[in-house]
Amino acid sequence: MNRIEFVMAVAVVVLGSVFPLSEAVAGTASPAKTQLHSSPQSGKAMPLQNLETSFSAMAAKENPSLRVYPLDCGRIRIKDMDMFADDGSYKGVSAQLVVSCYLIRHPKGDLLWDTGIGDQFTGPKGVELMPGNVAYMPVTLRSQLAWLGTRPGKIRYLAFSHEHIDHIGNANLMTGAIWLLNPKEHQWTVREEGHDGAPPALLAESTKAKIQWVKDDYDVFGDGTVRILQTPGHTPGHQSLFVRPSGEQPLILAGDVWHSRVNFLHNRVPRFNTSRSQTIASMQLLRDLARKTGARIVIGHAPEDFAPLNMGR
């Protein structure tokens, strides 16, 4: 994968295609009832027996002060979205992507899930990734964290759905965090985008940070309320996040397993994904988990699922 493909490996939202969130997961509660506060390695679907047992056990441990805060982590205006469906559905279609990050606030500390485009590209001018395609941040991540009473240096855990550029842009700000890295994903990024065995510049801090390697599904706080799930296919070590906010419908932050509600409905797979079979298996894994737990699937690049902090704007 060349640099342009790496930069552009993000999700598509086809303009004019809007689907109500209630269609996202059959049988789950209406999205209005859940508010975001303003390992299939072989390509086959994994059995859910272990996950079901784990999630059933954790239901009794629901943390009364767990909150999920969605953050506005960018926009990407794309001239031609053809690469985002391997059946040619988006050829010649332009779109604007939204980019979401999430602060998970737990009594044991904050987890930041993805870091967006990068504060250095704040403002409509942004950065031109390739002719006609521009990425920018409407508001800095740092200011949004400040509005929530924290700052990058106070984040306890940093984790990524994957290491494409629109998810790691502010990673180097998190100097005091424990980095929860997937070794397969990180090694792939270093190999594809690094230099002389070092990670790319946007992940330079990883060489100095405290790293905890996450190879399998992982219970971040040890109480079952926040779990990293292995969902490869978009990239070799792609991950999703299961969160149980207090008193609310559970959430599955799907990352780039799907790229839009259209992709969700049709199981469309971007042509640049590293494994089509793993992508399909990960899609099924999350659908099954949503049915078993009543969780709402949240697609980070879908405008229908996008509800960032107001911050008086």
N, C-alpha and C positions, 0 to 999 in steps of 0.2 A: 504493500500500500504506500503510495507516494504521499508527500506532505499535503497536497491539496485534498486528496481523498481523506486523509486523517482529519484535516481541519473541517471538512464538510460532512464527516460521519456523524450526523445528528439527525433528529427526527423531523418528519414532515407533517405539516398541517395543511391540507389542501384548502385553498380559499373557497369559501362558500359552502363547505361541507360541515354541517353542524348536527350533532346527535346529542339528545338529552342524556345526561349521566345515568339515568335510571336504566338505559339500555345496556350499560357497560357490563353489569354482572346480573344475569338472570337470577331472580329469587332473593336478591339482597334488598335491604331497606332503601327507601328513597334517599337520594343524596342530600336533600334538604335537612334530613335528620342527623347528618354528620357534618359538623363544621370544622374546617381547618382554622385554627385560631389565628384572626388578623392581628438434586444436582445430576440435572441430566447431562452426563458427560458422553454418553454413547449415542445421543440423539433420540433415545427412547424415553417416554414419560416415566418419571420416577414414581414408585409407589408412595402413597401418602400416609401409610400406617404410622410411621414414626412421627411425622409432623402432626398428624391428628392427635396422637397421644399427648404430645408436648403442648399443643395449643389448648386441648381440653384441660390439662392440668393447670395451665397458667391462668385460666379464666377466673379461678378463685383468688388469684394474686393481684388482680387489677390494681394498679397504682393510682391513688386518688389525686396525685399531682402531676401526672404525665400530660404534656401538651405538645402539639405539633404546630409550628409556625412556618407557613410557606413564605418563601423569599423570592423577590423578583431578581432573577439572575441573568436577564438579557433577552435580546431579540436577534433573530437572524433573518434577513431578507434574502430570499433565494430566487434566482432568475429561472432556473429550470430544475424541477424536482425529479427528473427521470430516474436517478439512481436509487430513489427511495421505494421503488416497487419493482421486483424482478419480472413482473408481467407486463410492464410498459404502461401501466395505468396513468402515470403522472408525466408522461413525456410532453414537454412544452408547457407545463403548468408552473406558474410562479406561486410563491407562498411566503408568508412570514411565520417563522417559528417563535414560540415563546420558550423561555428557558427557566426552569424552576429549580430552586434549592430548598432545603428544609432544615430548620433548627428543631431538634427533638430535645425538649427540656424535661429532664429526669431529676429526681432528688439527688442522685449521685453525680450529676454533672450534665453538661450539654453535649449532644452529638450533632455535628454538622454533616449533612448528607448532600454531597456535591457542592461545588463552589462557583459554578457559572462561567461566564465569558471572561471576566477580569475587569477590575475597577479601572484599570488604565485605559479602557475603551468606553468610559462613561460619556454620554452625549450622543446626539443623533449622527454625528460624523462617523464615529466608531472606527472600524478598521475594515478595509476591503480585502476579503479573503481570496477572491478571484473576481475578474471583471463582472460587475453587476450584482455581486453578492456581498452584503455588508452585515457585520455583526457589531452590536453595541450594547451597553448597559444603560437603561433609563435612569437608574439610581445606584449608588455604590452599595456593595454588600456591607462594607464597613459601617455605613450610616444606618443600615437596617438593623445590624447587630446592636449598634449603640441605642437605637430606639427601643430595643428589647432589654436594655440594661446590661449589655455585655460587650466584648470586643474580641477580635481574633485571638489575642494572646490568652484569653480565658476559656477558650473552647477545650473541653476535655478530650473528646474523640473526634477524629476526622475520618470519614469514609466516603467512597465513591461508588456510584453504580457501575462506572467504568471510567477509563482514563482518556476519553476523547476530549478535545480541547475545550468544548463548551461545558465540560463538567469539572475541569481542573484549573480554570483561569485564575482563581484566587488562592490556590492551595498554599503557595509560599507565605501567605500572611499568617498561617496557623502554626506559628513557631513553637507554641507550648503544648500543642495537642499530641496525643498518642494517635499515630496514623494506623488505621486498620486497613491493611493492604492485602489484596488477593495476589499471591505470588505468581500465578499463571498470567493474570492481567498485567501486572507490573513488569514482568520479564518480557512479555510481548511488546509492551510500550517501549521499553528500553531498546529492544532489538529493532523495532520499526522506526522509532523517532529519536532515539538517543544517539550519543556520540562517544565512541571509544569505551563502551560499556557503562557510560553515565546516563542518567535519565535526561529527558528533554528539559529545557530551561524552566518550563512551568511547574516542574516537579523537583527542582533543584534542592529544595528544603528537605526532601525525603532522605537525602544522604546524611543529614544531621539530626533528623527527628527520631524520636523513639517509635519504632515500628512494631506492631503486633500483626503477624501474618495470619490471615483468615483463609483457610483452604476449603472449609466446609461450611454448612449452615452454622451460624454463631449467635448466641444469646449475649447481646452486648452488655447488659447490666446485671445479668444473672438471675433475673426474676421473670423472664418470659415475656416482658412487655415490648421489647424491641429486638427483633431478630433479623440478621442478615441471611438472605436466601440465595443460593447459587442458581443463577438463571443464564447460563452461557448461550451463545449463538450470535448475538449482535457483535460481541467480542469474545475472546476465549475465556475471560474471567468475569463476565458481566454478572452483576448482582442486583437483587431487589430487596426491599425492606418491608417487613411486616411490623406494624405499630398498633398498639392497643391504647389509644387515648382514654383517659379516665371518663367513664360515663358515656362514651360515644361508640359509634360503629367502628370496628377495627379498619385499618387502612393497609393497603398494599401499594407502596410506592414502587411502581413497576419499572422505573428507569426507561430504557429504550427497548424493552421487550416489544412494545408497540410504540408507534410514532404518532398516531392520531387515532381518533375514534373511527375513522374510515378503515384504517389498517386493522383495528380491533375487530370490526364487523366482518372483514373479509380475510383475516389472517394473512395479510400481505407482508412480504419479507423484502427488505431492501437488498438490492443486488450486491452491496458491499459488505453485508454481514459475513462473518468468518465461517459460519456453519448454518446452512438452512435447516438441516434436520434438528440440530440443537435448539435453534430458534423456535421451531414448531413445538418441540417437547417442552420448552420453557413456557411458551404460551399456555399449553395445556396444564402444566403444573400450577400456574397461577390461577387459571380459571377454576381448577378443582379445589384449590385451597380457598378461594373466595366463596365457593359454594359451601364448603365444610364449615367455615368460620363465620360466614355472613359478612365478610370484609368487602369494602369498597375498593375497587382497583382505580388508582390514580395514575394517569399518564402525564408525565412531566412536561411534555411539549404540546399538549392539547389545550387550546384556549378554553374549552368547556370546563376543564379541571383546574384552571388557573385562577387563584384567588390570593394574590400577594398582600402583604401588609399595606394598609391605607396610608399611614404616616401623615395624614392631613392633606394628601394629594388629591 
